[in-house]
Amino acid sequence: MNLSLRLASIAMVLGLITAGSANAEDGKWVSLFDGKTLSGWTTHDGSVGNWRVEDGAIVGSGPASHLFSPRGDYKDFHYRAEFKINDKGNSGMYFRTEKGPGFPKGYEAQVNSTHRDPVRTGSLYNLVLIKEQLVPPDTWFTQEVIVKGNHITVIVNGKTLYEFVDQQNTYKTGHFAFQQHDPGSTVKIRKIEVMESP
């Protein structure tokens, strides 16, 4: 390869690296939890329900309940949080979900290590089934979802599990929410962050 071609190739690679860095800096991680208060997070009726803050984490216990983000217009994003679920406990990380009673309409990335429901952490409930235990109960772990259009990527502890393409494009926008599944479950959540796509 002659020198001019080599320099042109290097310039092209450097240009791609620079462009990639610029794109990475376009988005900013925004914390959705201050570690001290629920600050706008409420159940469907506007109350805090059985949710509270203890030792820098949101804690859900008691009867079935969902805690919704203040905003309900999230569309495309990278969303992550740290979870701890008790033995035999069940929870979920909802996104693009409607605020409402019961089990709300929206996508749910499952949080479950040992509950009687065999759908485990990392599953996209009713869409992608994972039956193996990825993390033991009573252990902090990170779950992330990257959503762009009808493409959903789920990541647990830094490992990408899959990219799911929802051909129906079922849910297009909505709240984030956390699930408290039943009285035998206790879920803890911290470091809740989102990076919205332009």
Short mmCIF file of the C-alpha atoms (twelve columns), coordinates in Angstrom:
data_MODEL
# 
_entry.id   MODEL 
# 
loop_
_atom_site.group_PDB 
_atom_site.id 
_atom_site.type_symbol 
_atom_site.label_atom_id 
_atom_site.label_alt_id 
_atom_site.label_comp_id 
_atom_site.label_asym_id 
_atom_site.label_seq_id 
_atom_site.Cartn_x 
_atom_site.Cartn_y 
_atom_site.Cartn_z 
_atom_site.pdbx_PDB_model_num 
ATOM 1   C CA . MET A 1   0.000   0.000   0.000  1 
ATOM 2   C CA . ASN A 2   1.484   3.372   -0.955 1 
ATOM 3   C CA . LEU A 3   1.914   6.141   1.598  1 
ATOM 4   C CA . SER A 4   -1.021  8.295   0.450  1 
ATOM 5   C CA . LEU A 5   -3.430  5.322   0.618  1 
ATOM 6   C CA . ARG A 6   -2.089  4.356   4.042  1 
ATOM 7   C CA . LEU A 7   -2.556  7.927   5.350  1 
ATOM 8   C CA . ALA A 8   -6.052  8.063   3.883  1 
ATOM 9   C CA . SER A 9   -6.906  4.775   5.648  1 
ATOM 10  C CA . ILE A 10  -5.541  6.049   8.948  1 
ATOM 11  C CA . ALA A 11  -7.484  9.296   8.554  1 
ATOM 12  C CA . MET A 12  -10.665 7.324   7.847  1 
ATOM 13  C CA . VAL A 13  -10.168 5.143   10.947 1 
ATOM 14  C CA . LEU A 14  -9.434  8.198   13.095 1 
ATOM 15  C CA . GLY A 15  -12.522 9.875   11.685 1 
ATOM 16  C CA . LEU A 16  -14.659 6.880   12.622 1 
ATOM 17  C CA . ILE A 17  -13.190 6.779   16.128 1 
ATOM 18  C CA . THR A 18  -13.816 10.500  16.582 1 
ATOM 19  C CA . ALA A 19  -17.361 10.215  15.254 1 
ATOM 20  C CA . GLY A 20  -18.048 7.286   17.570 1 
ATOM 21  C CA . SER A 21  -16.741 9.237   20.558 1 
ATOM 22  C CA . ALA A 22  -18.879 12.242  19.669 1 
ATOM 23  C CA . ASN A 23  -21.981 10.063  19.457 1 
ATOM 24  C CA . ALA A 24  -21.187 8.467   22.815 1 
ATOM 25  C CA . GLU A 25  -20.934 11.917  24.384 1 
ATOM 26  C CA . ASP A 26  -24.259 13.075  22.895 1 
ATOM 27  C CA . GLY A 27  -26.225 11.037  25.458 1 
ATOM 28  C CA . LYS A 28  -25.889 11.647  29.185 1 
ATOM 29  C CA . TRP A 29  -26.738 9.319   32.022 1 
ATOM 30  C CA . VAL A 30  -29.483 10.847  34.162 1 
ATOM 31  C CA . SER A 31  -30.147 9.537   37.657 1 
ATOM 32  C CA . LEU A 32  -33.826 8.849   38.390 1 
ATOM 33  C CA . PHE A 33  -33.306 8.182   42.110 1 
ATOM 34  C CA . ASP A 34  -31.507 10.413  44.611 1 
ATOM 35  C CA . GLY A 35  -30.864 7.607   47.115 1 
ATOM 36  C CA . LYS A 36  -32.898 9.379   49.804 1 
ATOM 37  C CA . THR A 37  -36.486 9.929   48.650 1 
ATOM 38  C CA . LEU A 38  -38.982 8.510   46.166 1 
ATOM 39  C CA . SER A 39  -39.124 12.013  44.599 1 
ATOM 40  C CA . GLY A 40  -42.070 11.722  42.198 1 
ATOM 41  C CA . TRP A 41  -42.173 7.924   41.948 1 
ATOM 42  C CA . THR A 42  -45.715 6.816   42.858 1 
ATOM 43  C CA . THR A 43  -48.136 3.944   42.493 1 
ATOM 44  C CA . HIS A 44  -50.999 4.238   39.979 1 
ATOM 45  C CA . ASP A 45  -53.178 6.181   42.447 1 
ATOM 46  C CA . GLY A 46  -50.489 8.746   43.274 1 
ATOM 47  C CA . SER A 47  -49.549 7.269   46.659 1 
ATOM 48  C CA . VAL A 48  -46.231 5.632   47.593 1 
ATOM 49  C CA . GLY A 49  -47.991 2.358   48.461 1 
ATOM 50  C CA . ASN A 50  -45.687 -0.187  50.102 1 
ATOM 51  C CA . TRP A 51  -42.572 1.445   48.696 1 
ATOM 52  C CA . ARG A 52  -39.957 3.195   50.839 1 
ATOM 53  C CA . VAL A 53  -36.282 4.155   50.881 1 
ATOM 54  C CA . GLU A 54  -33.858 2.316   53.167 1 
ATOM 55  C CA . ASP A 55  -30.051 2.515   53.184 1 
ATOM 56  C CA . GLY A 56  -29.895 4.232   49.799 1 
ATOM 57  C CA . ALA A 57  -32.257 1.810   48.030 1 
ATOM 58  C CA . ILE A 58  -35.933 1.750   47.084 1 
ATOM 59  C CA . VAL A 59  -37.599 -1.188  48.851 1 
ATOM 60  C CA . GLY A 60  -40.860 -2.818  47.772 1 
ATOM 61  C CA . SER A 61  -42.712 -5.320  49.963 1 
ATOM 62  C CA . GLY A 62  -46.243 -6.391  50.846 1 
ATOM 63  C CA . PRO A 63  -49.098 -6.941  48.375 1 
ATOM 64  C CA . ALA A 64  -48.696 -6.661  44.612 1 
ATOM 65  C CA . SER A 65  -47.868 -3.107  43.585 1 
ATOM 66  C CA . HIS A 66  -46.037 -1.080  40.936 1 
ATOM 67  C CA . LEU A 67  -43.997 2.081   41.414 1 
ATOM 68  C CA . PHE A 68  -44.012 4.383   38.365 1 
ATOM 69  C CA . SER A 69  -41.542 7.023   37.245 1 
ATOM 70  C CA . PRO A 70  -42.722 10.660  37.285 1 
ATOM 71  C CA . ARG A 71  -42.384 10.923  33.499 1 
ATOM 72  C CA . GLY A 72  -44.396 8.758   31.125 1 
ATOM 73  C CA . ASP A 73  -42.970 9.704   27.729 1 
ATOM 74  C CA . TYR A 74  -39.846 7.548   27.515 1 
ATOM 75  C CA . LYS A 75  -39.389 6.175   24.003 1 
ATOM 76  C CA . ASP A 76  -35.811 5.179   22.997 1 
ATOM 77  C CA . PHE A 77  -33.180 4.828   25.690 1 
ATOM 78  C CA . HIS A 78  -30.547 2.863   27.579 1 
ATOM 79  C CA . TYR A 79  -31.986 2.166   31.034 1 
ATOM 80  C CA . ARG A 80  -30.278 0.438   33.947 1 
ATOM 81  C CA . ALA A 81  -30.670 -0.252  37.648 1 
ATOM 82  C CA . GLU A 82  -29.175 -2.404  40.384 1 
ATOM 83  C CA . PHE A 83  -31.480 -4.960  42.013 1 
ATOM 84  C CA . LYS A 84  -31.543 -7.342  44.938 1 
ATOM 85  C CA . ILE A 85  -34.404 -9.856  45.140 1 
ATOM 86  C CA . ASN A 86  -35.010 -12.098 48.134 1 
ATOM 87  C CA . ASP A 87  -35.147 -15.888 48.020 1 
ATOM 88  C CA . LYS A 88  -38.526 -16.901 46.523 1 
ATOM 89  C CA . GLY A 89  -39.107 -13.249 45.580 1 
ATOM 90  C CA . ASN A 90  -40.369 -11.872 42.268 1 
ATOM 91  C CA . SER A 91  -40.148 -8.416  40.728 1 
ATOM 92  C CA . GLY A 92  -39.856 -6.730  37.369 1 
ATOM 93  C CA . MET A 93  -38.264 -3.794  35.594 1 
ATOM 94  C CA . TYR A 94  -40.998 -2.265  33.436 1 
ATOM 95  C CA . PHE A 95  -40.455 0.153   30.561 1 
ATOM 96  C CA . ARG A 96  -42.707 1.855   28.009 1 
ATOM 97  C CA . THR A 97  -45.515 1.041   30.402 1 
ATOM 98  C CA . GLU A 98  -48.879 2.651   31.131 1 
ATOM 99  C CA . LYS A 99  -49.623 3.899   34.617 1 
ATOM 100 C CA . GLY A 100 -52.546 1.885   35.913 1 
ATOM 101 C CA . PRO A 101 -53.787 -0.640  38.501 1 
ATOM 102 C CA . GLY A 102 -53.024 -4.349  38.541 1 
ATOM 103 C CA . PHE A 103 -50.256 -5.582  36.251 1 
ATOM 104 C CA . PRO A 104 -49.763 -2.656  33.855 1 
ATOM 105 C CA . LYS A 105 -49.433 -2.793  30.087 1 
ATOM 106 C CA . GLY A 106 -45.812 -2.504  29.043 1 
ATOM 107 C CA . TYR A 107 -42.576 -4.438  28.603 1 
ATOM 108 C CA . GLU A 108 -41.186 -6.209  31.665 1 
ATOM 109 C CA . ALA A 109 -37.622 -7.390  32.142 1 
ATOM 110 C CA . GLN A 110 -38.051 -10.034 34.844 1 
ATOM 111 C CA . VAL A 111 -36.287 -9.983  38.244 1 
ATOM 112 C CA . ASN A 112 -36.562 -13.465 39.768 1 
ATOM 113 C CA . SER A 113 -33.943 -15.921 41.025 1 
ATOM 114 C CA . THR A 114 -35.957 -18.601 42.854 1 
ATOM 115 C CA . HIS A 115 -39.682 -17.719 42.789 1 
ATOM 116 C CA . ARG A 116 -42.177 -20.487 41.882 1 
ATOM 117 C CA . ASP A 117 -42.700 -18.680 38.566 1 
ATOM 118 C CA . PRO A 118 -39.990 -20.300 36.362 1 
ATOM 119 C CA . VAL A 119 -39.476 -17.110 34.307 1 
ATOM 120 C CA . ARG A 120 -36.094 -15.877 35.579 1 
ATOM 121 C CA . THR A 121 -34.108 -12.660 35.666 1 
ATOM 122 C CA . GLY A 122 -33.238 -11.416 32.181 1 
ATOM 123 C CA . SER A 123 -36.446 -12.697 30.574 1 
ATOM 124 C CA . LEU A 124 -38.643 -10.307 28.622 1 
ATOM 125 C CA . TYR A 125 -41.908 -11.443 30.136 1 
ATOM 126 C CA . ASN A 126 -44.210 -13.287 27.695 1 
ATOM 127 C CA . LEU A 127 -41.729 -12.642 24.869 1 
ATOM 128 C CA . VAL A 128 -38.285 -14.108 25.692 1 
ATOM 129 C CA . LEU A 129 -38.041 -16.904 28.277 1 
ATOM 130 C CA . ILE A 130 -34.955 -17.557 30.410 1 
ATOM 131 C CA . LYS A 131 -35.275 -20.436 32.872 1 
ATOM 132 C CA . GLU A 132 -31.706 -20.625 34.184 1 
ATOM 133 C CA . GLN A 133 -30.696 -18.716 37.299 1 
ATOM 134 C CA . LEU A 134 -28.332 -15.937 36.236 1 
ATOM 135 C CA . VAL A 135 -27.847 -14.452 39.714 1 
ATOM 136 C CA . PRO A 136 -28.459 -15.951 43.159 1 
ATOM 137 C CA . PRO A 137 -31.085 -14.426 45.462 1 
ATOM 138 C CA . ASP A 138 -30.107 -11.718 47.965 1 
ATOM 139 C CA . THR A 139 -27.281 -10.553 45.673 1 
ATOM 140 C CA . TRP A 140 -26.979 -7.131  44.040 1 
ATOM 141 C CA . PHE A 141 -26.869 -7.260  40.242 1 
ATOM 142 C CA . THR A 142 -27.281 -4.829  37.353 1 
ATOM 143 C CA . GLN A 143 -29.953 -5.217  34.693 1 
ATOM 144 C CA . GLU A 144 -30.025 -2.985  31.617 1 
ATOM 145 C CA . VAL A 145 -32.338 -2.570  28.662 1 
ATOM 146 C CA . ILE A 146 -31.493 -0.763  25.448 1 
ATOM 147 C CA . VAL A 147 -34.574 0.168   23.442 1 
ATOM 148 C CA . LYS A 148 -34.564 1.635   19.951 1 
ATOM 149 C CA . GLY A 149 -37.775 1.429   17.959 1 
ATOM 150 C CA . ASN A 150 -38.918 -2.192  18.177 1 
ATOM 151 C CA . HIS A 151 -35.444 -3.528  19.092 1 
ATOM 152 C CA . ILE A 152 -34.912 -4.439  22.749 1 
ATOM 153 C CA . THR A 153 -31.554 -5.589  24.142 1 
ATOM 154 C CA . VAL A 154 -31.326 -7.028  27.668 1 
ATOM 155 C CA . ILE A 155 -28.036 -7.075  29.599 1 
ATOM 156 C CA . VAL A 156 -27.391 -8.628  33.030 1 
ATOM 157 C CA . ASN A 157 -24.160 -7.887  34.906 1 
ATOM 158 C CA . GLY A 158 -22.556 -6.593  31.725 1 
ATOM 159 C CA . LYS A 159 -23.410 -9.662  29.644 1 
ATOM 160 C CA . THR A 160 -25.702 -9.115  26.650 1 
ATOM 161 C CA . LEU A 161 -28.331 -11.865 26.740 1 
ATOM 162 C CA . TYR A 162 -30.178 -11.144 23.473 1 
ATOM 163 C CA . GLU A 163 -31.703 -8.576  21.155 1 
ATOM 164 C CA . PHE A 164 -35.409 -9.067  20.676 1 
ATOM 165 C CA . VAL A 165 -37.276 -7.522  17.746 1 
ATOM 166 C CA . ASP A 166 -40.940 -6.938  18.544 1 
ATOM 167 C CA . GLN A 167 -42.553 -7.261  15.136 1 
ATOM 168 C CA . GLN A 168 -45.807 -5.927  16.600 1 
ATOM 169 C CA . ASN A 169 -44.063 -2.863  18.105 1 
ATOM 170 C CA . THR A 170 -46.493 -3.412  20.971 1 
ATOM 171 C CA . TYR A 171 -45.541 -0.555  23.298 1 
ATOM 172 C CA . LYS A 172 -44.102 2.641   21.823 1 
ATOM 173 C CA . THR A 173 -43.733 4.988   24.803 1 
ATOM 174 C CA . GLY A 174 -44.463 5.135   28.509 1 
ATOM 175 C CA . HIS A 175 -43.256 5.147   32.100 1 
ATOM 176 C CA . PHE A 176 -40.565 3.142   33.815 1 
ATOM 177 C CA . ALA A 177 -41.917 1.078   36.720 1 
ATOM 178 C CA . PHE A 178 -40.835 -1.485  39.298 1 
ATOM 179 C CA . GLN A 179 -42.934 -4.427  40.393 1 
ATOM 180 C CA . GLN A 180 -43.613 -5.781  43.872 1 
ATOM 181 C CA . HIS A 181 -45.144 -9.103  42.868 1 
ATOM 182 C CA . ASP A 182 -46.568 -10.623 46.074 1 
ATOM 183 C CA . PRO A 183 -46.409 -10.523 49.907 1 
ATOM 184 C CA . GLY A 184 -43.547 -13.057 49.950 1 
ATOM 185 C CA . SER A 185 -41.332 -10.822 47.814 1 
ATOM 186 C CA . THR A 186 -38.979 -8.042  48.833 1 
ATOM 187 C CA . VAL A 187 -37.155 -6.157  46.103 1 
ATOM 188 C CA . LYS A 188 -34.449 -3.508  46.523 1 
ATOM 189 C CA . ILE A 189 -33.446 -1.115  43.746 1 
ATOM 190 C CA . ARG A 190 -30.697 1.491   43.509 1 
ATOM 191 C CA . LYS A 191 -28.600 3.394   40.933 1 
ATOM 192 C CA . ILE A 192 -31.529 3.931   38.561 1 
ATOM 193 C CA . GLU A 193 -30.261 5.689   35.443 1 
ATOM 194 C CA . VAL A 194 -31.387 6.420   31.898 1 
ATOM 195 C CA . MET A 195 -29.637 7.718   28.791 1 
ATOM 196 C CA . GLU A 196 -32.223 8.831   26.261 1 
ATOM 197 C CA . SER A 197 -31.520 8.539   22.560 1 
ATOM 198 C CA . PRO A 198 -31.635 11.714  20.461 1 
# 
